[in-house]
Amino acid sequence: MMNTRTIFLTIGVFIIATLSAPVNASAVSGQMFYTTYAGGTNFHKVDYSYDGASTFSLTNNTGLGHVNGADGITGNPQDTNSLFIGGQGNRIHRVSKTGALLQTMITPNPIFHLEVADSSTLYGSSIPSSGAFTRATINPDGSLSAPASIAITGGGSQLTQLITTPTGDYYTASGAGGFGNFGMVSVVGTTASLSLLSSGVPAAHGGVYDPFTNSIILMGDGHLTQLDLAGSILSDIAFSGQSFDQGTVDGNGHLFAASNTGHLTFIDYSASGVIGTGFRNTQFLASYLDDIAPLVGSGSTGGVPEPSTLFLLAVGLLGIGFLTRRPQR
């Protein structure tokens, strides 16, 4: 006959097994913020949903507001209710997620693409920046200040997208059509030193670090290219008729890539870790589609995630530990 502790242990294991077995581990849903490079309303939001198997949906597509020029977009690590937008000129906008313009900061260089390097640092660059790009301070209240020009040396002295990773920073350098340079960048003070790894890369326009695979995914021309941190290509996909600009990953093996044709491409590579495999879907989102704000990382707009399977498992194990611990005498 089982004692009380054994009964509770059995029940606990059953609960953990049930909770840790979702219908499909790759299913995901949430909200994205994005920009359009022309037209009236030029920053927007849309809900997305993927069933983990064969259906990806975009719903509740909503225009939020208009600013004087919109290109790159990222979340604000000091204020989760606001976003930063590259102003297609010597300016960066800060807007609320409901559409209000909160600040326009004048910058020493033209700003198109953005990168939040850490909780207090925002970089902005042109397409490409030749000779210099911009760094700004993100203040505790979420506002921007102290715009500084960062001189570029080496590697062709051009930079389009700065890509921060846990072990070093990378860059792309190309015009709107891609086919540019990819390499590493080191920023010390007001100087950025570039070290070229590859040239003539079709996808070397936009780029993002993927914590799920510890790799970098580039977007440009009609190509999506995944590289390891040494610069070796892991996977490359060519899409006819697309012109990729920028995109994001969610940290769980899903890629969202925006094309200037107005289309959004979604890839589920969670099973293999390679973007050239798995479910793909491309559908029209908005005319003049430009950039998508990050869903993971310092510039994330994803908010607080739902409890993960590992979290539920940990809670269950703690419960079992409590129920089965040796009683004190």
Summary of the structure (lengths in Angstrom):
residues: 329
radius of gyration: 21.9
end to end distance: 23.8
largest distance: 78.6
contacts: 1193
relative contact order: 0.14
helix: 10%
strand: 52%
